[in-house]
Amino acid sequence: MQEISLNILDIAQNSIAAAASLVLVSVTETGDRMAVTIEDNGRGMTKEQAKSVTDPFYTTRTTRKVGLGVPFFKMAAEMTGGSFSISSQPGVGTVVSAEFITSHIDCMPLGNINETILSLVTTNPQIDFLYRLTVDGKSFVMDTREFRRVLQEVPLNAPEVTQFIREYLDENSREIRA
Amino acid sequence: MKSLAELQAIRDRVKGSVIIRKEDDSNTRVVVGMATCGIAAGARPVLNAFTEEVAKRNLHNVTVAQTGCIGICQYEPVVEVYVPGKEKVTYVKMTAEKVARVVVDHLVNGNPVMEYTIGAYAK
């Protein structure tokens, strides 16, 4: 993966596979620290499973014998001198957290996080996503539940809505980075 | 500034139309592989290119979705197109640049782009 935002997209797929109805993605930048969290209310894992998940040779899929998503994310964070943690509870959900030290030469860029969020929302219109971006104290939130309240029967992946969400993310991100 | 009021206006504009996309079996499905292999190979721009092209052309009978590992990781990004009544078409090594042609030739005009399919690659 060349961008942290691609890792985020990848980890969020696990939340979707775990049948989550709500996925929270938060990115918090403070100075040279970037904290990334992906939290879901999916089926969760036992303590043993949560420990195994960082092993690249552990996977629940049947097409291959490796599961690299979580190990990659962990490696990306630890390579920068940062940290990684995963906690889960069966029937409750899972939280994947990582901290990156962005001044480290081996830290990959966050990349196009808006494209990641847009991809998640438009291909999973039945799942709610909450995205929070905080940059040095200024933050904005995108909550699909709010959008749904306004849209009612119009789906989140209707073309006009997709365009709105894209612009919403771009405008708000620019504002807080200004 | 993007606001919920604007979203409300979109809803008012769209809700009356009978062509709101339905998630039913009569839709053409474009399924993009989004496992770690796919994402690392560049599936995200392919997915977004499809979403944009479909939106641009107002193709309300097309659903763009994602899937996990399809099992042919060396060929990622992989896109499977399911047109109701027709055989599945598997596009491999897709890029955002190739998407427009697939949307026009295959989704709009019904002619799969044979040179992008797995048949053309797996010799």
Interface residues (C-beta under 8 A of the other chain):
Chain A: M1 L6 L9 D10 Q13 A17 R61 T63 R64 G67 L68 G69 F72 N112 E115 T116 L118 S119 T122 T123 N124 P125 E146 F147 V150 L151 Q152 E153 V154 P155 N157 A158 P159 E160 V161 T162 Q163 F164 E167 Y168 E171 N172
Chain B: M1 K2 L4 E6 L7 Q8 I10 R11 R13 V14 K15 I20 R21 E23 V32 M34 A35 T36 I39 A40 R44 P45 L47 N48 T51 E52 V54 A55 K56 N58 H60 T63 V64 A65 Q66 G68 C69 I70 G71 C73
